[in-house]
Amino acid sequence: MRNLLEIRDVSKHFGGLRALQGVAFQTGGEILGLIGPNGAGKTTLFNVISGFLPPTDGEVYYEGVPIQGRRPHQIVGMGIARTFQIVKPFGDLTVLDNTLSGYGRPYYSRLKAFLTPYRTARAEAACREILELTGLTDWADAQASSLPIGLQRRLEIARALATEPQMLLLDEPAAGLTSAEAQSLTNLIRRLHEQGISLIVIEHNMAFAMGLCQRIIVLAQGEVIAEGMPADVQNDPAVIGAYLGTDG
C-alpha cells in the first residue's frame, strides 16, 4: 500500500468538547472506510484533512509534506478533493457548468481567471468524460437544483473529480440513496479506485461500508477504537458496543 496521507495524533477540541483525540493512521492506494456512530468525529476529521479546520494538536502529512494550516484550495491543488454530507451544488448552474467549476481550479488564484474563457472545447470535453464516468451525461444541461438527491451526490463526485485528485474524500455518499442507487455508487467508487484514485469513505451504514471498503477504521467519541479488515472490524466487541451503546 502506497501511503499518501498520514494522520499523526490529530486532536480537535471545541472548547470543552473533544471532537477528535489522538487520531493516527496512514492510507493510500485503497478504499478506506471511516465509520462510527453519529457524533464520532468523522466529518470533523475530513474538515481537518481538507483545511476547513485547523487541528488543535497533531499533524497531517500528504506525500510527506505537512498540510495542516494550508487553505482548502491549496490542499485541493496538492491532490485531495472531497464531497460533503449535505450536498452543495451550484443550484442555478447546469450539471456541466458545475463540473467545469472544478476543472477551473488551477486558475482561481490567478488574475488569469478573469481574463481566460472557462468554457473551452478542451475543458468541456474533459468534463463530459467525467459526466459519462459518473452516469450524468443525460443531465449535462439540466439545472443542478432540479436533480434528485442521488444524482446530486454523483454531481458532487463529478465536480471533485474535475480537480484531478489523487485522493478523494467522500462524506456519506450513500446517504438517502435507494439500495439500487447505493449499489450503482459502489460500482462507481470501485471504478475510481481502479483508475488509481485513493479513497476515504465516511459511512454511517456499516453494511454499505463493509461491502465496499478494503480496510476499515472505526471512530467513537473522537478516538480510533478499531482498525482492520471489514470482517475483523465487524466482529470486534468494541465496535459492536459503540454501535449498540453498550460497554462492549
Secondary structure, DSSP 4 states (H G I P E B T S, - for coil): ----EEEEEEEEEETTEEEEEEEEEEE-SSEEEEE-STTSSHHHHHHHHTTSS--SEEEEEETTEE-TT--HHHHHHHTEEE--SS----TTSBHHHHHHHHHTGGGTTSTHHHHS-S--HHHHHHHHHHHHHTT-GGGTTSBGGGS-HHHHHHHHHHHHHTT--SEEEEESTTTT--HHHHHHHHHHHHHHHHTT-EEEEEES-HHHHHHH-SEEEEEETTEEEEEE-HHHHHT-HHHHHHHHTS--
